[in-house]
Amino acid sequence: MKIAVVGTGYVGLVTGTCFAETGNEVTCIDINQAKIDMLNNNQLPIYEPDLDTLFERNKKEGRLTFTTSLKEGIKGAKVIFLALPTPPGEDGSADLKYILNVSKDLGPLLDQYVVIVDKSTVPVGTADKVHAEVVKGAKVEFDVVSNPEFLKEGVAVEDFMKPERVVIGTSSKKAEDVMALLYEPFVRQGNPIIFMDERSAEMTKYAANSFLATKISFMNEIANLCERVGADVDQVRRGIGTDSRIGKRFLFPGLGYGGSCFPKDVQALHFTAAQNKYDFSILDAVMKVNYEQRKQFFNKVLEKYNGDLSGKVVGLWGLAFKPNTDDVREAPALYLIEELLKLGAKVRAYDPEAMAHVKAEFGDKVYFAHDQYDALEGVDMLLIATEWNTFRSPDFDKVISLMKHKVIFDGRNLYHLNHMKELGFYYYSVGRKTIQ
């Protein structure tokens, strides 16, 4: 099948590459000439495990191409995916200008029946708005479908190739048949393609992400209470995670959620509720807890040093909002860096993939280390903000030899308390006893 994907961001690249992997002819379109040049020169602008292998193979075999021309890119396409940004406004609303502008441009270019698919995360009612823009210039039949993505950064290729479910919102039998044929290779093991109306599909994405964000914030609240009553959140987590009604995932306490999805989607659903005069009080609490969590962690640092960080040298492990990605959007590490610099501390940071993005924001205000140990040279303390595997089993003899003082603030609970005690560290982690 001939497919066009408009937008070569995170979702667009993974979507286009994975569809090409099952034999489709895919053209990805973007107005950013520099990005298209990079892709045509076999360079990926994002880091995602396994994406490079699929990208190189399908480019080589001619199934994956890139262009800045919307007219050329959609020529002959049976399905056009819109994978465009929906950045949050100051009020939390999702900005639809990119999607609606492209939708308006599409109408006059269509010369045969096509299925136009909202792949971006969009508010309820967006499919209707897209249809209204396309129909202004369209002279042929078309359908607009909602097909939200459920990709987890770090395992996005696996999520796409082996989805737990595919959600498709459409009221057209013709569009349903096209989408079922397109996704059939991905669900051969029996996972469902769930068809529903467009508005329910749009709501499904927001509901899923907001529920997961709620689990994270709830567990962070439990962790904070554990610290006060002398309980261990890791044991509590195991105790409740084995309950099948609750499940084991998204129960790890830490610095709160970040990234491109959870903060934006929770805010957007909250905005939709307010627009419809509904007080979504749970989401109020979820957002407040998430914001306060990183502040509470930093306050523990301040308490240790009586509020005076002037001249302190701080090692920081982890910049991305989660491991196996270079995404630093809403990453807790950015907040930590800002607060440390504001109070006169010096920061030595290391992340396996995300340093270039953070350097673009902070420049030479932060020392970006060559490796995780270089980040510890002469530091007064180490802060851990991302749970990369490389941080889980470090050479502690080397760590101790490099650090000025044996002080660790662990925002991801990477180490056993007894081990830290044996090594003589001051060790603060989230929801557990502090080793002093």
C-alpha positions as CSV (number, residue, x, y, z in Angstrom):
1,M,0.0,0.0,0.0
2,K,1.2,3.5,-0.7
3,I,1.3,5.6,2.5
4,A,2.2,9.2,3.2
5,V,3.3,10.4,6.6
6,V,3.2,14.2,7.2
7,G,5.6,15.1,9.9
8,T,9.0,13.5,10.7
9,G,9.1,13.9,14.4
10,Y,9.2,11.1,16.9
11,V,5.8,9.6,16.0
12,G,6.1,10.2,12.2
13,L,9.5,8.6,11.8
14,V,8.6,5.5,13.8
15,T,5.3,5.2,12.1
16,G,6.7,5.6,8.6
17,T,9.6,3.3,9.2
18,C,7.6,0.5,10.7
19,F,5.0,0.6,8.0
20,A,7.8,0.3,5.4
21,E,9.1,-2.7,7.3
22,T,5.9,-4.6,6.4
23,G,6.3,-3.9,2.7
24,N,4.4,-0.7,2.3
25,E,5.7,2.2,0.1
26,V,6.1,5.1,2.5
27,T,6.9,8.8,1.9
28,C,7.5,11.0,4.8
29,I,7.0,14.7,4.4
30,D,8.3,17.7,6.4
31,I,8.7,21.4,5.7
32,N,12.0,21.4,7.4
33,Q,14.5,21.1,4.6
34,A,17.5,20.5,6.9
35,K,15.7,17.6,8.6
36,I,14.8,16.1,5.2
37,D,18.4,16.5,4.0
38,M,19.6,14.7,7.1
39,L,17.2,11.8,6.6
40,N,18.1,11.5,2.9
41,N,21.7,11.3,4.0
42,N,20.8,8.4,6.3
43,Q,21.0,10.4,9.5
44,L,18.3,10.0,12.1
45,P,17.4,13.2,14.1
46,I,16.2,11.2,17.1
47,Y,17.6,8.3,19.2
48,E,15.3,5.3,19.5
49,P,16.6,1.7,20.0
50,D,16.3,-0.4,16.8
51,L,15.0,2.4,14.7
52,D,18.3,2.8,12.8
53,T,18.3,-0.8,11.6
54,L,14.8,-0.6,10.2
55,F,15.4,2.9,8.8
56,E,18.6,1.9,6.9
57,R,17.1,-1.4,5.5
58,N,13.9,0.2,4.2
59,K,15.7,3.2,2.7
60,K,18.1,0.9,0.9
61,E,15.3,-1.2,-0.5
62,G,13.4,1.9,-1.7
63,R,10.3,1.6,0.5
64,L,11.1,4.7,2.6
65,T,11.6,8.1,1.0
66,F,11.5,11.7,2.2
67,T,10.4,15.0,0.7
68,T,9.4,18.6,1.5
69,S,6.7,18.5,-1.1
70,L,3.2,17.8,0.2
71,K,1.9,17.4,-3.4
72,E,4.6,14.9,-4.4
73,G,4.6,13.1,-1.1
74,I,0.9,12.2,-1.1
75,K,0.7,11.3,-4.8
76,G,-0.9,7.9,-5.2
77,A,-1.3,7.4,-1.4
78,K,-4.3,5.4,-0.1
79,V,-3.6,6.5,3.5
80,I,-2.2,9.9,4.7
81,F,-1.1,10.0,8.3
82,L,-0.9,13.4,10.1
83,A,1.9,13.1,12.7
84,L,2.3,16.7,13.5
85,P,3.1,18.5,16.7
86,T,0.2,19.6,19.0
87,P,2.2,21.8,21.5
88,P,0.5,22.9,24.7
89,G,-0.7,26.5,25.1
90,E,-0.3,28.5,28.3
91,D,-3.8,27.4,29.3
92,G,-3.0,23.7,28.7
93,S,-4.9,23.5,25.4
94,A,-3.5,21.6,22.5
95,D,-2.5,23.8,19.6
96,L,-3.9,22.4,16.4
97,K,-2.6,25.0,13.9
98,Y,-0.1,22.6,12.3
99,I,-2.7,19.9,11.7
100,L,-5.4,22.2,10.5
101,N,-3.1,24.1,8.2
102,V,-1.9,20.9,6.5
103,S,-5.5,19.7,6.4
104,K,-6.5,22.8,4.5
105,D,-3.6,22.4,2.1
106,L,-4.5,18.7,1.5
107,G,-8.0,19.3,0.1
108,P,-7.1,20.7,-3.4
109,L,-4.3,18.2,-3.8
110,L,-6.5,15.1,-3.5
111,D,-7.3,13.3,-6.8
112,Q,-8.7,10.0,-5.5
113,Y,-10.4,8.5,-2.4
114,V,-8.0,8.6,0.5
115,V,-8.1,7.9,4.3
116,I,-6.7,10.8,6.3
117,V,-5.5,9.7,9.7
118,D,-5.0,11.7,12.8
119,K,-2.0,10.0,14.3
120,S,-1.1,12.9,16.6
121,T,-2.6,13.1,20.1
122,V,-5.5,15.5,19.6
123,P,-8.5,16.8,21.6
124,V,-11.9,15.3,21.2
125,G,-13.6,16.7,18.1
126,T,-10.4,17.2,16.1
127,A,-11.4,14.7,13.4
128,D,-14.4,16.9,12.7
129,K,-12.2,20.0,12.4
130,V,-9.8,18.2,10.1
131,H,-12.7,17.1,7.9
132,A,-14.1,20.6,7.8
133,E,-10.7,22.0,6.6
134,V,-10.1,19.3,4.0
135,V,-13.6,19.5,2.5
136,K,-13.1,23.2,1.7
137,G,-10.9,22.3,-1.2
138,A,-11.6,18.6,-1.9
139,K,-13.2,17.5,-5.1
140,V,-13.1,13.8,-4.3
141,E,-14.4,11.5,-1.5
142,F,-12.2,11.1,1.6
143,D,-12.6,9.9,5.2
144,V,-10.9,11.2,8.4
145,V,-9.9,8.6,10.9
146,S,-8.5,8.9,14.5
147,N,-5.7,6.4,15.1
148,P,-3.9,7.4,18.3
149,E,-0.4,6.1,18.9
150,F,0.6,4.3,22.1
151,L,4.4,4.3,21.7
152,K,6.6,4.3,24.7
153,E,9.9,6.1,24.1
154,G,12.8,3.6,24.4
155,V,10.7,0.7,23.1
156,A,8.7,2.5,20.4
157,V,9.7,0.2,17.6
158,E,8.7,-2.9,19.5
159,D,5.4,-1.2,20.6
160,F,4.6,-0.5,16.9
161,M,5.6,-3.8,15.5
162,K,3.8,-5.8,18.3
163,P,1.1,-3.6,19.6
164,E,-1.1,-4.6,22.6
165,R,-4.0,-3.1,20.7
166,V,-4.7,-0.8,17.8
167,V,-7.4,1.8,18.3
168,I,-9.2,3.1,15.2
169,G,-11.9,5.7,15.3
170,T,-14.1,5.9,12.2
171,S,-17.8,5.9,11.2
172,S,-16.9,4.8,7.7
173,K,-17.0,1.1,6.7
174,K,-14.8,1.9,3.7
175,A,-12.1,3.5,5.9
176,E,-12.4,0.7,8.4
177,D,-11.6,-1.9,5.7
178,V,-8.5,0.1,4.6
179,M,-7.2,0.4,8.1
180,A,-7.9,-3.2,9.0
181,L,-5.8,-4.3,5.9
182,L,-3.0,-1.9,6.8
183,Y,-2.7,-3.1,10.4
184,E,-3.3,-6.8,9.8
185,P,0.4,-7.7,9.7
186,F,1.0,-6.2,13.1
187,V,-1.8,-8.2,15.0
188,R,-1.3,-11.7,13.6
189,Q,-0.8,-13.0,17.1
190,G,-4.3,-12.1,18.0
191,N,-4.0,-8.7,19.7
192,P,-7.1,-6.7,18.9
193,I,-7.9,-3.9,16.4
194,I,-10.5,-2.0,18.3
195,F,-12.9,0.0,16.1
196,M,-14.9,2.8,17.7
197,D,-16.2,6.3,16.8
198,E,-13.8,9.1,16.2
199,R,-14.4,11.0,19.4
200,S,-14.1,7.9,21.6
201,A,-10.8,7.1,20.0
202,E,-9.5,10.6,20.6
203,M,-10.6,10.4,24.3
204,T,-9.0,6.9,24.6
205,K,-5.5,8.3,24.2
206,Y,-5.9,11.1,26.7
207,A,-7.6,8.7,29.2
208,A,-4.8,6.1,28.9
209,N,-2.0,8.6,29.4
210,S,-3.8,10.5,32.2
211,F,-4.5,7.2,34.1
212,L,-0.8,6.2,33.9
213,A,0.2,9.7,35.1
214,T,-2.2,9.2,38.0
215,K,-0.5,6.0,39.0
216,I,2.9,7.7,39.0
217,S,1.6,10.6,41.1
218,F,-0.2,8.3,43.5
219,M,2.9,6.2,44.0
220,N,5.0,9.4,44.6
221,E,2.5,10.4,47.3
222,I,2.8,7.0,48.9
223,A,6.6,7.3,48.8
224,N,6.5,10.7,50.5
225,L,4.3,9.3,53.2
226,C,6.6,6.3,53.6
227,E,9.5,8.6,54.4
228,R,7.5,10.2,57.2
229,V,6.2,7.0,58.8
230,G,9.4,4.9,58.3
231,A,8.0,2.5,55.7
232,D,9.9,1.3,52.6
233,V,8.2,2.2,49.4
234,D,9.9,-0.6,47.4
235,Q,8.4,-3.2,49.7
236,V,5.0,-1.4,49.5
237,R,5.3,-1.4,45.7
238,R,5.9,-5.1,45.5
239,G,3.1,-5.7,47.9
240,I,0.5,-3.9,45.8
241,G,2.0,-4.6,42.4
242,T,1.3,-8.3,42.6
243,D,-2.4,-7.5,42.9
244,S,-3.7,-8.2,39.3
245,R,-6.2,-5.4,39.7
246,I,-3.4,-2.9,40.1
247,G,-0.4,-4.4,38.2
248,K,3.3,-3.9,38.5
249,R,3.9,-1.1,36.0
250,F,4.1,2.6,36.7
251,L,4.5,2.1,40.4
252,F,8.1,3.2,40.7
253,P,8.4,6.4,42.8
254,G,10.9,9.1,41.7
255,L,11.1,12.6,40.4
256,G,7.7,12.6,38.6
257,Y,6.7,12.1,35.0
258,G,8.1,14.1,32.1
259,G,8.6,13.7,28.4
260,S,6.5,14.7,25.4
261,C,3.2,12.9,26.3
262,F,2.2,12.8,29.9
263,P,2.5,16.5,30.9
264,K,1.0,17.7,27.7
265,D,-1.8,15.1,27.6
266,V,-2.9,15.6,31.2
267,Q,-3.0,19.3,30.7
268,A,-5.0,19.0,27.5
269,L,-7.6,16.6,29.1
270,H,-7.9,19.0,32.0
271,F,-8.5,21.9,29.6
272,T,-11.1,19.9,27.8
273,A,-12.9,19.2,31.1
274,A,-12.8,22.9,32.0
275,Q,-14.2,23.8,28.5
276,N,-17.1,21.5,29.2
277,K,-17.6,23.0,32.7
278,Y,-16.4,19.8,34.4
279,D,-14.2,20.0,37.5
280,F,-11.7,17.1,36.9
281,S,-10.3,17.3,40.5
282,I,-8.2,14.1,40.2
283,L,-6.2,15.7,37.4
284,D,-5.7,18.8,39.5
285,A,-4.0,16.6,42.1
286,V,-2.0,14.6,39.6
287,M,-0.4,17.8,38.1
288,K,0.2,19.4,41.5
289,V,1.9,16.2,42.9
290,N,4.1,15.9,39.8
291,Y,5.2,19.5,40.0
292,E,5.9,19.3,43.7
293,Q,7.8,16.0,43.5
294,R,11.0,17.4,41.9
295,K,10.8,20.3,44.2
296,Q,10.6,18.0,47.2
297,F,13.7,16.1,46.0
298,F,15.7,19.3,45.6
299,N,14.6,20.5,49.0
300,K,16.3,17.4,50.5
301,V,19.5,18.6,48.9
302,L,18.9,22.0,50.4
303,E,18.2,20.6,53.9
304,K,21.5,18.6,53.8
305,Y,23.5,21.8,53.1
306,N,21.4,24.2,55.2
307,G,20.2,26.0,52.0
308,D,23.7,27.0,51.0
309,L,24.9,25.5,47.7
310,S,27.2,28.3,46.7
311,G,30.5,26.9,45.3
312,K,29.3,23.3,45.6
313,V,30.2,21.0,42.7
314,V,27.4,18.6,41.8
315,G,27.6,15.5,39.6
316,L,24.4,14.8,37.7
317,W,23.7,11.4,36.2
318,G,20.9,11.4,33.6
319,L,19.4,14.2,31.6
320,A,16.7,12.5,29.5
321,F,13.3,12.2,31.1
322,K,13.6,8.4,30.9
323,P,16.3,5.9,29.8
324,N,16.8,4.8,26.2
325,T,15.8,8.1,24.7
326,D,17.4,11.5,24.1
327,D,14.1,13.3,24.8
328,V,14.6,16.0,27.5
329,R,11.1,17.6,27.2
330,E,9.8,18.2,30.8
331,A,12.8,16.3,32.1
332,P,13.2,16.7,35.9
333,A,17.0,17.1,35.3
334,L,16.4,20.4,33.7
335,Y,14.7,21.7,36.8
336,L,17.5,20.5,39.0
337,I,20.1,22.2,36.8
338,E,18.3,25.5,36.9
339,E,17.9,25.4,40.6
340,L,21.5,24.4,41.2
341,L,22.9,27.1,39.0
342,K,20.6,29.7,40.5
343,L,22.1,28.9,43.9
344,G,25.6,29.2,42.8
345,A,26.5,25.5,42.4
346,K,28.6,24.1,39.6
347,V,27.2,21.2,37.6
348,R,29.0,18.3,35.9
349,A,26.5,16.3,33.9
350,Y,26.4,13.1,31.9
351,D,23.8,11.3,29.9
352,P,24.5,8.6,27.2
353,E,22.2,10.3,24.6
354,A,20.7,13.6,25.7
355,M,23.6,15.9,26.3
356,A,23.5,17.7,23.0
357,H,19.9,18.8,23.6
358,V,20.7,20.1,27.1
359,K,23.9,21.8,25.9
360,A,21.8,23.7,23.4
361,E,19.9,25.2,26.3
362,F,22.5,25.7,28.9
363,G,25.7,26.1,26.9
364,D,28.9,26.4,28.9
365,K,27.0,27.0,32.2
366,V,27.2,23.2,32.6
367,Y,30.2,20.9,32.2
368,F,29.2,18.0,30.0
369,A,31.3,15.0,30.9
370,H,32.9,12.5,28.6
371,D,31.5,9.6,30.7
372,Q,29.7,9.0,34.0
373,Y,33.0,8.9,36.0
374,D,34.2,12.2,34.5
375,A,31.0,13.7,35.9
376,L,32.2,12.8,39.4
377,E,35.6,14.4,39.4
378,G,35.9,16.4,42.6
379,V,32.1,16.7,43.3
380,D,30.6,17.3,46.6
381,M,27.5,15.2,45.8
382,L,25.9,13.1,43.0
383,L,22.3,13.5,41.9
384,I,20.7,10.7,39.9
385,A,17.8,11.9,37.6
386,T,17.5,9.1,35.0
387,E,17.7,5.3,35.5
388,W,20.0,4.4,32.6
389,N,21.3,0.8,33.0
390,T,24.9,2.1,32.9
391,F,24.3,3.8,36.3
392,R,22.9,0.7,38.0
393,S,26.2,-1.1,38.7
394,P,29.0,1.4,38.7
395,D,32.5,0.8,40.0
396,F,31.9,2.2,43.5
397,D,35.6,2.1,44.3
398,K,36.2,4.4,41.4
399,V,33.2,6.5,42.4
400,I,34.5,7.0,45.9
401,S,38.0,7.9,44.7
402,L,36.7,10.6,42.4
403,M,34.1,12.2,44.7
404,K,35.2,14.8,47.3
405,H,32.4,13.6,49.6
406,K,30.4,10.4,49.6
407,V,26.9,11.9,49.2
408,I,24.3,10.6,46.8
409,F,20.7,11.9,46.2
410,D,19.1,9.1,44.1
411,G,15.9,10.2,42.4
412,R,15.4,6.7,40.9
413,N,16.1,4.3,43.8
414,L,18.9,2.5,42.0
415,Y,20.8,1.1,44.9
416,H,20.2,-1.2,47.9
417,L,20.2,0.6,51.2
418,N,22.5,-1.9,52.9
419,H,25.1,-1.6,50.2
420,M,25.1,2.1,50.5
421,K,25.5,1.8,54.3
422,E,28.4,-0.6,53.9
423,L,30.2,1.8,51.5
424,G,29.7,4.7,54.0
425,F,27.6,6.9,51.8
426,Y,25.1,9.5,52.8
427,Y,22.3,8.2,50.6
428,Y,18.9,9.7,50.1
429,S,16.4,7.9,47.9
430,V,12.7,8.4,47.4
431,G,10.3,6.8,49.9
432,R,13.0,4.9,51.8
433,K,15.1,5.5,54.9
434,T,17.9,7.9,54.4
435,I,21.4,6.4,55.1
436,Q,23.5,8.8,57.1
